[in-house]
Amino acid sequence: MEKNIEDAPYVPDIGVVYPSQPDGHMNLKPKEIDLVVDENYPFLDKSPWFRFRSALIYFGIFVLVFILSPIRFGLRIEGRDKLKKYRALFRRGAMTVSNHVMRWDFLCVLQAVRFRRLYFPAWKENLSGPDRNLIRLVGGIPVPTDLHVLQYFNRAFDELHAKGKWFHVFPESSNWLYYQPIRPFKKGMFTMAYRYNIPVIPLAFSYRRARGLYKIFKKNSPLVTLRVGEPILPDLSLPRKEGVKILREQCHKSIVELAGIKNNPWPCEGD
């Protein structure tokens, strides 16, 4: 019998070997271009053609993906009432944070927050592969590898925050398909939440056994549940370093609990 959230969560066995390092990458897409992210890179592409295509992609997500994801993944979203309950808290923007466990997880997060555009830091290598245009159009902004370019990346998010936009981050930094424990979190994006003084909304992906017709069509993959947690505010009375540390710890703990995990094997700190 499948155990519920009060007991140990369902851990799918999909027959894959995960990397030895918690931030290691799986199933890397072939590199198709040499992406240069320097001071001339358009971190926020404001061209009419880009905006048109982005709006078209989001329309397709809101109309088609929101229908397909419950069919394809058996997606259940729990706790959405919290987004309505704390609506006033999110007027100046917010940051959603989740574990990173499948190709469609960002689209599932979009479905949880409903009809909002999210912007997210993207791994530069993903913007060199076949999904690069889609990642950019849905809100991906590449993280520079050169420190002197980081100021332009930060300016892009400064501008978005000034407009009250929402952000999403995958602090585990890499996608591990249907992985159950919550891996360590990188601290960088929690620094952003502290700097902007915006609430962090934890979300956790967990899994259910395939039943009924899903047992036929999803033999090697589970059904997916996405739970929305209580928002967490950064403590600005603390020095930045300490405030970011505590915010990361609180968010990691919340996602572990939302996933139904009692003894998470990974520590919170990932850097």
Sequence and secondary structure as in RCSB ss.txt:
>XXXX:A:sequence
MEKNIEDAPYVPDIGVVYPSQPDGHMNLKPKEIDLVVDENYPFLDKSPWFRFRSALIYFGIFVLVFILSPIRFGL
RIEGRDKLKKYRALFRRGAMTVSNHVMRWDFLCVLQAVRFRRLYFPAWKENLSGPDRNLIRLVGGIPVPTDLHVL
QYFNRAFDELHAKGKWFHVFPESSNWLYYQPIRPFKKGMFTMAYRYNIPVIPLAFSYRRARGLYKIFKKNSPLVT
LRVGEPILPDLSLPRKEGVKILREQCHKSIVELAGIKNNPWPCEGD
>XXXX:A:secstr
    TTS            SSTT   S     S    STTS SS   HHHHHHHHHHHHHIIIIIHHHHHHHH  
EEE THHHHHTGGGGTT  EEEE   STTHHHHHHHHH S  EEEEE GGGGGSTTHHHHHHHTEEE  SSGGGH
HHHHHHHHHHHHTT EEEE TT S  TT  S   B SHHHHHHHHHT  EEEEEEEEE   TTHHHH TTS EEE
EEE   B   TTS HHHHHHHHHHHHHHHHHHHTT SS SS SB  
